[in-house]
Amino acid sequence: MESLRQEAERLEEQRLRFRRRGPDLPTLLRRVARTAHVSPEALTSGGRSRAVARARDGLAYVWIEVLGHSGQDLARALRLHPVSVYRAARRGRAHRATWDPIAMGRS
C-alpha cells in the first residue's frame, strides 16, 4: 500500500514539473506529428487512418496524463468530444515509451 502511495506522489510531482515547463499545444502537436510521421494538420482534420489515430492517442496521453492539462482544451483544439480525448489518452498510455520522451523535448 505504501509503495502505491509513493508511486502516485511521484507521478503527481512529475506531472506538475512537466506542466510548468512542458511544451505548449502547438509545439506538442508538431512533435507528436513528427514522431508519428503524419502532418500536424492531419491530427486536427478528423482523419481516421491508423497512423493519425495513434498519433492522436499519443497527443492526448501526453497532454492530459503527462503534462496534466485539461482534456476539454485538447478536445476543442482537435474538434472532438471530450470523452473521445480521454479515451484516446488511455489508449496512448499503452505506448508511453514512444510518447514520454516527447514531453521532455527529446523527440
C-alpha positions in Angstrom: 0.0 0.0 0.0 2.8 2.4 0.9 4.6 1.8 -2.5 1.3 2.6 -4.3 1.1 5.9 -2.5 4.7 6.7 -3.2 4.2 5.9 -6.9 1.2 8.2 -7.0 3.1 11.0 -5.3 6.0 10.6 -7.7 3.7 10.7 -10.7 1.9 13.8 -9.4 5.2 15.5 -8.8 6.4 14.6 -12.3 3.1 15.9 -13.8 3.4 19.3 -12.0 7.1 19.6 -13.1 6.3 18.9 -16.7 3.2 21.2 -16.7 5.4 24.1 -15.5 8.0 23.7 -18.2 6.3 21.4 -20.8 5.6 22.4 -24.4 2.5 24.4 -25.4 -0.2 22.6 -27.5 1.1 23.8 -31.0 4.6 22.7 -30.2 3.4 19.3 -28.8 1.2 18.8 -31.8 4.2 19.3 -34.1 6.4 16.9 -32.1 3.8 14.2 -32.0 3.1 14.6 -35.7 6.8 14.3 -36.5 7.3 11.2 -34.3 4.2 9.5 -35.8 5.2 10.5 -39.4 1.9 12.4 -40.0 1.2 16.1 -40.7 0.1 18.3 -37.9 -3.0 19.2 -40.0 -3.9 15.5 -40.1 -4.2 15.5 -36.3 -6.8 18.3 -36.3 -8.7 17.3 -39.5 -10.6 14.4 -38.2 -8.9 11.7 -40.3 -9.3 8.1 -39.1 -6.2 6.4 -40.5 -4.4 4.1 -38.1 -1.3 6.4 -38.0 -3.4 9.5 -37.3 -5.5 7.8 -34.7 -2.3 6.5 -32.9 -0.8 10.0 -33.1 -3.9 11.5 -31.5 -3.8 8.8 -28.8 -0.2 9.9 -28.1 -1.1 13.6 -28.1 -3.9 13.0 -25.7 -1.8 10.9 -23.4 1.0 13.4 -23.2 -1.3 16.5 -22.9 -3.6 15.0 -20.2 -1.7 12.4 -18.3 1.9 13.6 -18.5 1.5 17.3 -18.7 -1.6 17.4 -16.6 -3.6 19.7 -18.9 -7.3 19.7 -19.4 -8.8 17.3 -21.9 -11.5 19.8 -22.6 -8.9 22.2 -24.1 -7.5 19.5 -26.3 -11.0 18.4 -27.4 -11.7 21.9 -28.5 -8.4 22.1 -30.4 -8.9 18.8 -32.2 -12.7 19.3 -32.7 -13.5 16.1 -30.8 -15.9 15.3 -28.0 -14.1 15.4 -24.6 -14.9 11.8 -23.9 -13.1 10.8 -27.1 -10.0 12.6 -25.9 -9.9 10.9 -22.6 -10.4 7.5 -24.2 -7.5 8.4 -26.6 -5.3 9.2 -23.6 -6.0 5.8 -22.1 -5.0 4.2 -25.4 -1.9 6.3 -25.7 -0.8 5.2 -22.2 -0.2 1.7 -23.7 2.6 3.2 -25.9 4.1 5.5 -23.3 7.6 4.6 -24.2 7.1 6.3 -27.5 5.3 9.4 -26.2 7.0 10.2 -22.8 10.2 11.5 -24.5 8.2 14.0 -26.5 7.0 15.7 -23.3 10.6 16.0 -22.2 11.6 17.5 -25.5 13.5 14.5 -26.8 11.6 13.9 -30.0 
